């Protein structure tokens, strides 16, 4: 995990210190895997810490078994996939 990406996401989520880094890294990696599976190039996904942070925040707020990604962020991921060349019509 790129430390700069982690630090950018922590800043967007108003998280300081390192107490939650391991959990955040797992969640961030899960979001990155979701994005790349949807067709977003990894090199593009890591340039959007805002989207990653928002989805991680949704996951943290959702609770066990209730984690979803809002339609807004699904649409953002689809748009990024098109820009990455991962989705064709």
C-alpha positions as CSV (number, residue, x, y, z in Angstrom):
1,X,0.0,0.0,0.0
2,X,1.3,3.4,-1.0
3,X,1.7,5.5,2.2
4,X,0.9,8.7,0.3
5,X,-2.5,7.2,-0.7
6,X,-3.2,6.0,2.9
7,X,-2.3,9.5,4.3
8,X,-4.5,11.3,1.7
9,X,-7.4,9.0,2.6
10,X,-6.8,9.5,6.3
11,X,-6.8,13.3,5.8
12,X,-10.1,13.2,3.8
13,X,-11.6,11.1,6.6
14,X,-10.2,13.4,9.4
15,X,-8.2,10.5,10.9
16,X,-4.9,11.2,12.6
17,X,-2.4,8.8,14.2
18,X,-1.7,5.3,13.2
19,X,-4.1,3.3,15.4
20,X,-6.4,2.4,12.6
21,X,-3.9,2.0,9.7
22,X,-4.2,-1.8,9.4
23,X,-8.0,-1.8,9.2
24,X,-7.9,1.2,6.8
25,X,-5.4,-0.6,4.6
26,X,-7.7,-3.7,4.4
27,X,-10.7,-1.6,3.5
28,X,-8.7,0.5,1.0
29,X,-7.4,-2.6,-0.7
30,X,-10.9,-4.0,-0.9
31,X,-12.1,-0.8,-2.6
32,X,-9.2,-0.9,-5.0
33,X,-10.0,-4.5,-5.8
34,X,-13.6,-3.6,-6.4
35,X,-12.6,-0.7,-8.7
36,X,-10.1,-2.8,-10.7
37,X,-12.6,-5.6,-11.1
38,X,-15.1,-3.1,-12.4
39,X,-12.6,-2.1,-15.1
40,X,-10.8,0.9,-13.6
41,X,-7.1,0.8,-14.2
42,X,-5.2,0.6,-10.9
43,X,-3.1,3.6,-12.0
44,X,-6.4,5.6,-12.3
45,X,-8.0,4.3,-9.1
46,X,-5.2,5.4,-6.9
47,X,-5.6,9.0,-8.2
48,X,-9.0,9.2,-6.7
49,X,-8.5,9.1,-2.9
50,X,-11.8,11.1,-2.6
51,X,-13.8,8.2,-4.0
52,X,-11.9,5.6,-2.1
53,X,-12.3,7.5,1.2
54,X,-16.0,7.9,0.7
55,X,-16.5,4.2,0.0
56,X,-14.3,3.3,3.0
57,X,-16.4,5.6,5.1
58,X,-19.6,4.0,3.9
59,X,-18.2,0.6,4.8
60,X,-17.2,1.8,8.3
61,X,-20.6,3.2,8.9
62,X,-22.6,0.3,7.4
63,X,-22.0,-2.3,10.0
64,X,-21.5,-6.0,9.6
65,X,-23.6,-7.5,6.8
66,X,-25.0,-4.1,5.8
67,X,-22.1,-2.7,3.7
68,X,-23.2,-1.3,0.4
69,X,-21.7,1.2,-2.1
70,X,-24.1,4.1,-2.9
71,X,-25.3,4.5,-6.4
72,X,-23.4,7.8,-6.7
73,X,-20.0,6.1,-6.1
74,X,-21.0,3.1,-8.3
75,X,-21.6,5.6,-11.1
76,X,-18.2,7.3,-10.4
77,X,-16.5,3.9,-10.7
78,X,-18.3,3.2,-14.0
79,X,-17.2,6.5,-15.4
80,X,-13.6,5.9,-14.3
81,X,-13.8,2.4,-15.9
82,X,-14.8,4.0,-19.2
83,X,-12.0,6.5,-18.9
84,X,-9.6,3.7,-18.2
85,X,-10.7,1.8,-21.3
86,X,-12.0,-1.1,-19.1
87,X,-15.6,-0.8,-20.3
88,X,-16.6,-0.9,-23.9
89,X,-20.0,-0.6,-25.5
